[in-house]
Amino acid sequence: MKSDDRAEGQAKDEFEKRLAKTRKAARPRAPLLSGPPGSVGVDADDLYDEETLERLGFDPANDLGFPGMPPFTRGVQPNMYRGRLWTMRQYAGFGTAEESNARYHYLLSQGQTGLSVAFDLPTQMGRDSDHALAAGEVGRVGVAIDSLGDMRRLLAGLPLDTISTSMTINATAAILLSLYIAVADEAGVPRDKLRGTIQNDILKEYVARGTYIYPPRPSIRLISDIFAFCSKDVPHWNTISISGYHMREAGCDAAQEIAFTLADGMAYVKAAVEAGLDVDDFGGQLSFFFNGHNNLLEEIAKFRAARRIWSSVMEERFGAKTDRARALKFHCQTAGMTLLAQQPMVNVVRVAMQALAAVLGGCQSLHTNGFDEALGLPTAEAATLALRTQQVIGYESGVTDFVDPLGGSYVVEALTTRLEQAAREYIRRVDDLGGMVSAIEQGYVQREIQAAAYRYQLEIEEKKRVIVGLNEFASESPPVTAMKIDPRIEREQAERTRAWRAAHEGPKKSEALAVIDRAARGTDNLLPPILAAVKAGVTVGEISDVLRAAWGEHTEILTI
């Protein structure tokens, strides 16, 4: 043994002795970190060093690489934010198209660099605003879009050829994308200039969110049709945002968020490849959507582990040859479920911490929640402060001057490797069940998330997990003004939709719907007839009803 090694060993022994004396005085710590299936997590070590990484099998050459190169652990661009910052989005949409349009213009004037559109529940569920099941929900949690006329008003005056637009829409994604393209066509904007993302991730709806319409298998067929259409017609559009966000909101832990999100992605890629698409043609148009939760270091590691796994999956399972097809690009939104109605201004701190984790983890796009979102839709004041949070991180914090600034940290590399190993074990279990669609149909994913959510809630109730202002440090705080939606909006929108339908009745509309029906019952790509239909004045609800008739509606799988 070299003298340097001997001295280091003696120092380590002395550290261990001193550490042992401090253990009785250690403060209560937060609960265990995310762990593999069947565990309640992996506790934080007393010390992270080279031996920790060796025990985990960490190999810098294979597990780290270089930024902008496989396995992309260190980021998807060689220079990351030294080149340009992430796209700063604020998720917005409420009431009428005109009101949402005014908010978009305001946010762009304040330095936002991309739009993120929230749609109301009837739009998400394929019901027009005058439908009986839409009563009480029109314009409440997003903007109501029933027709091409509504989309024209939503996008009026916006530079569609220079901005990036993200639309949180799933079951009706093909219709809303078609409406967006139709408006761009009318404005003379070339389709190859359109940039943005549709969420279009239906599998997580069956697991965590619930805004599905059709059964899983025809829904995935529709997603494959979008991939094929966009790869040729709208080449710079991200055709799916494979979303772990809502599964995390439903209670899953970080390892489950990685595993189930990537397993969804594998199901979509498999379906597209089986439909005859080339993975290197559409793979670069896939994007992901993750949650930014409270455990700063674990969240940073989560994003790095997800990139590493996806790079190997795309190469080894699907034969992707290009770096573009192997690189996991992701949008992050700070965690809505962590926001409290108690002491709502404290949410500003939570959002800033979560946003910092997303940036240190290498996001391509970021939404920061308003401090008032536990009370209602964000006010303009709250949305502006949330945007300023991103701008302070981007322009003042200094972290954007460095590529993967925490790369090489013993703690971050250990957490990244542990999360990768735990996530891969979940993915193996999903594979054993026949893939993600079968795992969802058998209720496995739902049960795992429910169990994690139950553990999390017990930890709060037993005060093993401190939530500031909820189970510790409670105090009174000044009231916060919450946004309210005027009930007249629903009446006016329903009247507008009825008038639109009446004005567009006729043989052209009937034929457009018949073409969609034939395509749905056959194998033709559905995007061209849907695009033709919206241009003919057919509404979101009418198109959705044709697909309901062809495919049926999904019934929730109950799990306990």
C-alpha positions as CSV (number, residue, x, y, z in Angstrom):
1,M,0.0,0.0,0.0
2,K,1.3,3.4,-0.9
3,S,1.9,5.9,1.9
4,D,-0.8,8.2,0.4
5,D,-3.3,5.4,0.3
6,R,-2.4,4.4,3.9
7,A,-2.8,8.0,5.1
8,E,-6.2,8.2,3.3
9,G,-7.3,4.9,4.9
10,Q,-6.3,6.2,8.4
11,A,-8.2,9.4,7.8
12,K,-11.3,7.5,6.7
13,D,-11.1,5.3,9.9
14,E,-10.8,8.5,12.0
15,F,-13.8,10.0,10.2
16,E,-15.9,6.9,10.9
17,K,-15.0,7.0,14.6
18,R,-16.0,10.7,14.8
19,L,-19.2,10.1,12.9
20,A,-20.2,7.3,15.2
21,K,-20.2,9.7,18.1
22,T,-22.6,12.1,16.3
23,R,-25.3,9.6,15.4
24,K,-27.3,9.8,18.6
25,A,-27.4,13.6,18.2
26,A,-28.6,13.5,14.6
27,R,-31.7,15.4,13.8
28,P,-34.7,13.6,12.4
29,R,-34.3,13.4,8.7
30,A,-36.8,13.3,5.8
31,P,-38.1,9.9,4.8
32,L,-36.2,7.5,2.6
33,L,-35.4,8.3,-1.0
34,S,-37.0,6.5,-3.9
35,G,-36.0,2.8,-4.2
36,P,-36.7,-0.3,-6.3
37,P,-40.0,-2.2,-6.4
38,G,-41.1,-3.6,-3.1
39,S,-38.9,-1.2,-1.0
40,V,-39.7,2.0,0.8
41,G,-36.6,3.6,-0.5
42,V,-32.9,3.9,0.0
43,D,-31.7,6.0,3.0
44,A,-29.2,8.7,2.4
45,D,-25.6,7.6,3.2
46,D,-23.6,9.2,5.9
47,L,-20.8,9.9,3.4
48,Y,-20.6,9.8,-0.4
49,D,-17.1,9.2,-1.9
50,E,-15.3,7.1,-4.5
51,E,-16.1,3.9,-2.6
52,T,-19.8,4.6,-2.8
53,L,-19.7,4.9,-6.6
54,E,-17.6,1.8,-6.9
55,R,-20.1,-0.2,-4.9
56,L,-22.9,1.0,-7.2
57,G,-20.9,-0.1,-10.3
58,F,-20.5,3.5,-11.6
59,D,-18.3,3.7,-14.7
60,P,-17.6,7.3,-15.6
61,A,-16.5,6.4,-19.2
62,N,-19.8,4.7,-20.0
63,D,-22.2,6.3,-17.5
64,L,-21.2,10.0,-18.0
65,G,-19.6,10.6,-21.4
66,F,-19.8,14.1,-22.7
67,P,-22.6,16.7,-22.9
68,G,-24.5,16.4,-26.2
69,M,-23.3,12.8,-26.8
70,P,-24.7,9.4,-25.8
71,P,-25.7,8.5,-23.1
72,F,-26.6,12.2,-22.7
73,T,-26.4,12.0,-18.9
74,R,-24.7,15.4,-18.9
75,G,-27.3,17.0,-21.2
76,V,-28.5,16.9,-24.8
77,Q,-26.4,19.9,-26.1
78,P,-22.6,20.2,-25.9
79,N,-22.9,23.8,-24.6
80,M,-26.3,23.6,-22.9
81,Y,-27.4,27.0,-21.6
82,R,-24.1,28.6,-22.6
83,G,-25.6,28.6,-26.1
84,R,-29.2,29.6,-25.2
85,L,-31.5,29.3,-22.2
86,W,-34.4,26.8,-22.0
87,T,-37.7,27.9,-23.4
88,M,-39.6,29.8,-20.6
89,R,-43.3,28.9,-20.7
90,Q,-46.2,29.8,-18.5
91,Y,-49.1,27.3,-18.7
92,A,-52.1,29.6,-19.4
93,G,-55.6,29.3,-20.7
94,F,-59.0,30.2,-19.2
95,G,-62.4,31.4,-20.1
96,T,-62.7,32.5,-23.7
97,A,-60.2,32.4,-26.5
98,E,-60.0,36.2,-26.4
99,E,-59.1,36.3,-22.7
100,S,-56.4,33.6,-23.1
101,N,-55.1,35.4,-26.2
102,A,-54.7,38.6,-24.2
103,R,-52.8,36.7,-21.5
104,Y,-50.4,35.2,-24.1
105,H,-49.7,38.6,-25.6
106,Y,-49.0,39.9,-22.0
107,L,-46.7,37.1,-21.1
108,L,-44.7,37.4,-24.4
109,S,-44.3,41.1,-23.7
110,Q,-42.8,40.2,-20.3
111,G,-40.1,38.1,-21.8
112,Q,-41.8,34.6,-22.1
113,T,-40.3,32.7,-25.0
114,G,-42.9,30.1,-25.7
115,L,-46.6,29.5,-25.1
116,S,-48.2,26.7,-23.1
117,V,-51.9,26.3,-23.7
118,A,-54.3,24.8,-21.1
119,F,-57.7,23.6,-22.4
120,D,-60.9,23.2,-20.4
121,L,-62.2,19.7,-19.5
122,P,-64.9,19.6,-22.2
123,T,-62.3,20.3,-24.9
124,Q,-60.0,17.6,-23.4
125,M,-62.9,15.1,-23.4
126,G,-64.1,15.8,-26.9
127,R,-67.4,17.5,-25.9
128,D,-68.5,20.8,-27.4
129,S,-69.3,23.6,-25.0
130,D,-73.1,23.3,-25.4
131,H,-73.1,19.5,-24.6
132,A,-75.0,18.5,-21.5
133,L,-71.9,16.9,-20.0
134,A,-69.9,20.2,-20.4
135,A,-72.2,22.1,-18.0
136,G,-70.3,23.9,-15.3
137,E,-66.9,23.1,-16.8
138,V,-66.6,25.4,-19.8
139,G,-63.6,27.7,-19.5
140,R,-62.9,26.7,-15.9
141,V,-59.4,25.0,-15.9
142,G,-58.4,26.1,-19.4
143,V,-59.7,27.7,-22.6
144,A,-62.7,26.4,-24.4
145,I,-61.9,25.5,-28.0
146,D,-64.7,23.9,-30.1
147,S,-64.0,25.1,-33.6
148,L,-61.7,26.7,-36.1
149,G,-63.3,30.0,-35.2
150,D,-62.2,29.6,-31.5
151,M,-58.7,28.6,-32.5
152,R,-58.4,31.7,-34.8
153,R,-59.3,33.9,-31.8
154,L,-56.9,32.1,-29.5
155,L,-54.0,32.6,-31.8
156,A,-54.9,36.1,-33.2
157,G,-51.8,38.3,-33.7
158,L,-49.3,35.7,-32.4
159,P,-46.1,35.1,-34.4
160,L,-46.7,31.4,-35.2
161,D,-43.5,31.2,-37.4
162,T,-41.2,32.3,-34.5
163,I,-42.7,31.1,-31.2
164,S,-43.0,27.6,-29.8
165,T,-46.4,26.5,-28.7
166,S,-47.0,23.6,-26.2
167,M,-50.6,22.3,-26.0
168,T,-51.6,20.1,-23.0
169,I,-54.0,17.9,-24.9
170,N,-54.3,14.2,-25.1
171,A,-57.4,12.3,-26.3
172,T,-58.2,15.1,-28.7
173,A,-54.6,16.0,-29.6
174,A,-55.0,15.2,-33.3
175,I,-58.0,17.6,-33.6
176,L,-56.4,20.5,-31.7
177,L,-53.1,20.1,-33.7
178,S,-55.2,20.1,-36.9
179,L,-56.9,23.3,-35.8
180,Y,-53.5,24.9,-35.1
181,I,-52.2,23.9,-38.5
182,A,-55.4,25.2,-40.2
183,V,-54.9,28.6,-38.6
184,A,-51.2,28.6,-39.7
185,D,-52.2,27.7,-43.2
186,E,-54.7,30.5,-43.3
187,A,-52.0,32.9,-42.2
188,G,-49.6,31.7,-44.8
189,V,-47.1,30.3,-42.3
190,P,-45.3,27.3,-43.8
191,R,-45.7,24.1,-41.9
192,D,-42.0,23.6,-41.6
193,K,-41.8,26.8,-39.6
194,L,-44.2,25.6,-36.9
195,R,-42.6,24.6,-33.7
196,G,-44.2,23.3,-30.6
197,T,-45.4,20.2,-28.7
198,I,-48.7,18.4,-28.2
199,Q,-48.8,16.3,-25.0
200,N,-50.6,13.5,-26.8
201,D,-49.7,10.9,-24.1
202,I,-52.8,8.9,-23.6
203,L,-51.4,6.0,-21.6
204,K,-50.8,8.1,-18.5
205,E,-54.5,9.2,-18.7
206,Y,-55.5,5.7,-17.9
207,V,-53.1,5.6,-15.0
208,A,-53.3,9.0,-13.3
209,R,-55.3,11.7,-14.9
210,G,-58.5,10.4,-16.5
211,T,-59.1,12.5,-19.6
212,Y,-59.3,9.6,-21.9
213,I,-62.0,8.9,-24.4
214,Y,-61.3,5.7,-26.4
215,P,-59.7,2.4,-25.3
216,P,-55.9,2.2,-25.2
217,R,-55.2,0.3,-28.5
218,P,-57.1,2.6,-30.9
219,S,-55.8,5.6,-29.0
220,I,-52.2,4.4,-29.7
221,R,-53.0,3.9,-33.3
222,L,-54.1,7.5,-33.5
223,I,-50.8,8.6,-31.9
224,S,-48.9,6.6,-34.5
225,D,-50.9,8.4,-37.3
226,I,-49.8,11.7,-35.8
227,F,-46.1,10.6,-35.8
228,A,-46.3,9.6,-39.4
229,F,-48.1,12.8,-40.5
230,C,-45.9,15.2,-38.7
231,S,-42.6,13.6,-39.7
232,K,-43.5,14.7,-43.3
233,D,-45.7,17.7,-42.9
234,V,-44.7,19.4,-39.6
235,P,-41.1,18.2,-39.2
236,H,-40.2,20.5,-36.3
237,W,-43.2,19.8,-34.2
238,N,-42.7,17.5,-31.1
239,T,-45.5,15.0,-31.7
240,I,-45.7,13.7,-28.1
241,S,-44.7,14.8,-24.7
242,I,-44.5,11.6,-22.8
243,S,-45.6,12.6,-19.4
244,G,-44.5,11.5,-15.9
245,Y,-45.8,14.8,-14.5
246,H,-49.3,13.6,-13.7
247,M,-48.1,10.3,-12.3
248,R,-45.9,12.2,-9.9
249,E,-48.9,14.4,-9.0
250,A,-50.9,11.3,-8.3
251,G,-48.3,10.1,-5.8
252,C,-45.5,8.1,-7.5
253,D,-41.9,8.5,-6.4
254,A,-39.0,9.6,-8.5
255,A,-37.9,6.1,-9.6
256,Q,-41.5,5.2,-10.6
257,E,-41.8,8.5,-12.5
258,I,-38.7,7.6,-14.6
259,A,-39.8,4.0,-15.1
260,F,-43.4,4.4,-16.0
261,T,-42.8,7.5,-18.2
262,L,-40.1,5.7,-20.2
263,A,-42.2,2.5,-20.4
264,D,-45.0,4.6,-21.9
265,G,-42.5,6.0,-24.4
266,M,-41.4,2.4,-25.3
267,A,-45.0,1.5,-26.0
268,Y,-45.4,4.5,-28.4
269,V,-42.2,3.8,-30.2
270,K,-43.0,0.1,-30.5
271,A,-46.4,0.9,-32.0
272,A,-44.9,3.3,-34.5
273,V,-42.2,0.9,-35.5
274,E,-44.8,-1.9,-36.0
275,A,-46.8,0.6,-38.1
276,G,-43.8,0.8,-40.4
277,L,-42.2,4.1,-39.3
278,D,-38.5,4.5,-39.1
279,V,-37.4,5.2,-35.5
280,D,-34.7,7.6,-36.8
281,D,-37.3,9.6,-38.6
282,F,-39.7,10.1,-35.7
283,G,-37.5,9.5,-32.7
284,G,-36.2,13.1,-32.7
285,Q,-39.7,14.5,-32.5
286,L,-40.4,12.7,-29.2
287,S,-40.2,14.8,-26.0
288,F,-40.9,14.1,-22.3
289,F,-42.6,16.0,-19.5
290,F,-41.4,15.6,-16.0
291,N,-42.4,16.9,-12.6
292,G,-40.1,19.1,-10.6
293,H,-40.5,18.0,-7.0
294,N,-39.1,19.1,-3.7
295,N,-36.0,16.9,-3.1
296,L,-33.5,19.1,-5.0
297,L,-30.6,16.6,-5.4
298,E,-32.9,13.6,-6.1
299,E,-34.7,15.6,-8.8
300,I,-31.5,16.6,-10.5
301,A,-30.4,12.9,-10.5
302,K,-33.8,11.9,-11.8
303,F,-33.5,13.9,-15.0
304,R,-29.9,12.6,-15.6
305,A,-30.9,9.0,-15.0
306,A,-33.9,9.3,-17.4
307,R,-31.7,10.5,-20.2
308,R,-29.2,7.7,-19.7
309,I,-31.8,5.0,-19.7
310,W,-33.7,6.4,-22.8
311,S,-30.5,6.6,-24.8
312,S,-29.7,3.0,-24.3
313,V,-33.3,1.9,-24.8
314,M,-33.6,3.6,-28.2
315,E,-30.4,2.1,-29.4
316,E,-30.7,-1.4,-27.9
317,R,-34.4,-2.1,-28.2
318,F,-35.3,-0.1,-31.3
319,G,-32.0,0.2,-33.2
320,A,-31.9,4.0,-33.3
321,K,-28.7,5.1,-35.0
322,T,-28.8,8.9,-34.8
323,D,-28.0,10.9,-31.7
324,R,-31.1,12.9,-32.3
325,A,-33.4,9.9,-32.0
326,R,-31.6,8.7,-28.8
327,A,-31.5,12.1,-27.0
328,L,-34.2,12.6,-24.3
329,K,-35.5,16.2,-24.5
330,F,-37.8,17.2,-21.7
331,H,-40.1,19.9,-20.4
332,C,-40.5,20.3,-16.7
333,Q,-43.3,21.9,-14.7
334,T,-42.9,22.6,-11.0
335,A,-45.0,20.3,-8.7
336,G,-48.5,21.5,-8.3
337,M,-49.3,19.0,-5.6
338,T,-46.6,20.5,-3.3
339,L,-48.4,23.9,-3.4
340,L,-50.4,24.8,-0.3
341,A,-53.4,27.0,0.3
342,Q,-51.9,27.7,3.7
343,Q,-49.3,30.5,3.6
344,P,-49.5,30.6,-0.2
345,M,-46.5,33.1,-0.5
346,V,-44.2,30.3,0.8
347,N,-45.0,28.5,-2.5
348,V,-42.7,31.1,-4.2
349,V,-39.8,29.4,-2.4
350,R,-40.9,25.9,-3.3
351,V,-41.3,26.9,-7.0
352,A,-37.9,28.5,-7.1
353,M,-36.2,25.5,-5.6
354,Q,-38.0,23.1,-8.0
355,A,-37.2,25.3,-11.0
356,L,-33.5,25.3,-10.0
357,A,-33.6,21.5,-9.9
358,A,-35.0,21.4,-13.4
359,V,-32.3,23.8,-14.7
360,L,-29.5,21.9,-12.9
361,G,-30.9,18.7,-14.4
362,G,-30.8,20.1,-18.0
363,C,-34.4,20.8,-19.0
364,Q,-35.2,22.2,-22.5
365,S,-38.4,23.9,-21.4
366,L,-39.8,25.0,-18.1
367,H,-43.0,26.1,-16.6
368,T,-43.1,27.6,-13.1
369,N,-46.4,27.5,-11.1
370,G,-48.0,30.5,-9.7
371,F,-48.0,30.8,-5.9
372,D,-51.8,31.0,-5.9
373,E,-52.5,27.8,-7.8
374,A,-53.7,25.9,-4.7
375,L,-56.6,28.4,-4.7
376,G,-57.4,28.7,-8.4
377,L,-56.0,29.6,-11.8
378,P,-53.0,31.9,-11.5
379,T,-53.6,35.6,-11.6
380,A,-51.5,37.8,-13.9
381,E,-49.5,38.9,-10.9
382,A,-48.7,35.3,-9.9
383,A,-47.9,34.3,-13.4
384,T,-45.5,37.2,-13.8
385,L,-43.7,36.4,-10.6
386,A,-43.4,32.8,-11.7
387,L,-41.8,33.9,-15.0
388,R,-39.5,36.3,-13.1
389,T,-38.3,33.2,-11.1
390,Q,-37.1,31.6,-14.2
391,Q,-35.5,34.8,-15.4
392,V,-33.6,35.2,-12.2
393,I,-32.2,31.7,-12.4
394,G,-31.4,32.1,-16.0
395,Y,-29.7,35.6,-15.9
396,E,-28.6,36.1,-12.3
397,S,-27.8,32.8,-10.6
398,G,-24.7,31.9,-12.6
399,V,-25.6,28.3,-12.9
400,T,-26.2,28.6,-16.6
401,D,-22.6,29.4,-17.2
402,F,-21.7,25.8,-16.6
403,V,-22.6,22.6,-18.5
404,D,-23.9,19.9,-16.0
405,P,-22.5,21.9,-13.0
406,L,-23.1,19.0,-10.5
407,G,-21.7,16.3,-12.8
408,G,-19.0,14.4,-10.9
409,S,-20.6,15.1,-7.5
410,Y,-20.4,12.0,-5.4
411,V,-23.9,12.5,-4.2
412,V,-25.4,13.3,-7.6
413,E,-23.7,10.5,-9.4
414,A,-24.7,8.0,-6.7
415,L,-28.3,9.1,-6.8
416,T,-28.3,9.1,-10.6
417,T,-27.0,5.5,-10.6
418,R,-29.4,4.3,-7.8
419,L,-32.4,5.9,-9.6
420,E,-31.4,4.3,-12.9
421,Q,-31.1,0.9,-11.2
422,A,-34.5,1.2,-9.4
423,A,-36.2,2.5,-12.6
424,R,-34.7,-0.4,-14.7
425,E,-36.2,-2.9,-12.2
426,Y,-39.6,-1.4,-12.6
427,I,-39.2,-1.5,-16.4
428,R,-38.3,-5.1,-16.2
429,R,-41.5,-5.9,-14.2
430,V,-43.5,-4.0,-16.8
431,D,-41.8,-6.0,-19.6
432,D,-42.7,-9.2,-17.7
433,L,-46.3,-8.2,-17.8
434,G,-46.2,-7.8,-21.6
435,G,-45.4,-4.1,-21.8
436,M,-47.0,-0.9,-20.6
437,V,-50.5,-1.3,-22.2
438,S,-50.9,-4.8,-20.6
439,A,-49.5,-3.6,-17.3
440,I,-52.1,-0.8,-17.2
441,E,-54.9,-3.2,-18.3
442,Q,-53.8,-5.4,-15.3
443,G,-53.8,-2.5,-12.9
444,Y,-50.1,-2.9,-11.9
445,V,-49.0,0.6,-12.6
446,Q,-52.0,2.1,-10.8
447,R,-51.5,-0.1,-7.7
448,E,-47.8,0.9,-7.5
449,I,-48.6,4.6,-7.6
450,Q,-51.4,4.2,-5.1
451,A,-49.1,2.5,-2.7
452,A,-46.5,5.2,-3.0
453,A,-49.1,7.9,-2.5
454,Y,-50.4,6.2,0.6
455,R,-46.9,6.0,2.1
456,Y,-46.3,9.7,1.3
457,Q,-49.5,10.7,3.0
458,L,-48.8,8.6,6.1
459,E,-45.4,10.2,6.4
460,I,-47.0,13.6,6.5
461,E,-49.7,12.7,9.0
462,E,-47.1,11.0,11.2
463,K,-44.8,14.1,10.9
464,K,-42.0,11.9,9.5
465,R,-42.1,14.3,6.5
466,V,-42.2,18.0,7.4
467,I,-44.4,20.2,5.2
468,V,-43.8,23.8,6.2
469,G,-47.1,25.5,7.0
470,L,-49.1,22.2,7.0
471,N,-47.9,19.9,9.7
472,E,-45.2,22.2,11.2
473,F,-44.6,26.0,11.3
474,A,-48.3,26.8,10.8
475,S,-49.3,30.4,11.1
476,E,-51.9,32.8,9.8
477,S,-51.2,34.6,6.5
478,P,-52.8,37.5,4.6
479,P,-55.6,36.5,2.1
480,V,-54.6,36.1,-1.5
481,T,-56.9,37.2,-4.3
482,A,-57.9,34.2,-6.4
483,M,-59.0,34.3,-10.0
484,K,-62.7,33.6,-10.7
485,I,-64.3,32.7,-14.0
486,D,-67.5,34.6,-14.9
487,P,-70.4,32.2,-15.4
488,R,-71.6,34.2,-18.4
489,I,-68.6,32.8,-20.4
490,E,-70.2,29.4,-20.5
491,R,-73.5,30.7,-21.9
492,E,-71.8,32.8,-24.5
493,Q,-69.4,30.1,-25.6
494,A,-72.3,27.6,-25.9
495,E,-74.2,30.0,-28.1
496,R,-71.2,30.8,-30.2
497,T,-70.7,27.0,-30.8
498,R,-74.3,26.4,-31.8
499,A,-74.2,29.3,-34.2
500,W,-70.9,28.0,-35.7
501,R,-72.4,24.5,-36.3
502,A,-75.5,25.9,-37.8
503,A,-73.5,28.0,-40.2
504,H,-71.5,25.1,-41.4
505,E,-74.2,22.4,-41.9
506,G,-74.3,20.9,-45.3
507,P,-73.0,18.1,-47.6
508,K,-69.3,19.2,-47.3
509,K,-69.4,18.7,-43.5
510,S,-71.3,15.4,-43.8
511,E,-68.8,14.0,-46.3
512,A,-65.8,15.1,-44.1
513,L,-67.2,13.2,-41.2
514,A,-67.9,10.1,-43.4
515,V,-64.2,10.1,-44.5
516,I,-63.1,10.2,-40.9
517,D,-65.4,7.3,-40.1
518,R,-64.0,5.2,-42.9
519,A,-60.4,5.9,-41.9
520,A,-61.1,5.1,-38.3
521,R,-62.6,1.7,-39.2
522,G,-59.8,1.1,-41.7
523,T,-56.1,1.7,-41.8
524,D,-55.7,5.1,-43.5
525,N,-53.9,7.9,-41.6
526,L,-56.5,9.9,-39.7
527,L,-54.7,13.3,-39.7
528,P,-55.5,14.4,-43.3
529,P,-59.3,13.8,-43.0
530,I,-59.3,15.4,-39.6
531,L,-57.5,18.5,-40.9
532,A,-59.9,18.6,-43.9
533,A,-62.8,18.4,-41.5
534,V,-61.8,21.2,-39.2
535,K,-61.2,23.4,-42.3
536,A,-64.8,22.5,-43.3
537,G,-66.1,23.7,-40.0
538,V,-66.6,20.4,-38.2
539,T,-66.3,20.9,-34.4
540,V,-64.1,19.1,-31.8
541,G,-67.2,17.3,-30.4
542,E,-68.5,16.2,-33.8
543,I,-65.2,14.6,-34.8
544,S,-64.8,13.0,-31.4
545,D,-68.3,11.5,-31.6
546,V,-67.5,9.8,-34.9
547,L,-64.4,8.2,-33.3
548,R,-66.5,7.2,-30.3
549,A,-68.9,5.4,-32.6
550,A,-66.1,3.6,-34.4
551,W,-63.9,2.7,-31.4
552,G,-66.2,2.9,-28.3
553,E,-65.3,4.5,-25.0
554,H,-62.9,3.3,-22.4
555,T,-64.2,2.2,-19.0
556,E,-61.9,2.8,-16.0
557,I,-60.1,-0.2,-14.6
558,L,-60.7,-0.2,-10.8
559,T,-57.7,-1.1,-8.7
560,I,-57.3,-1.5,-4.9
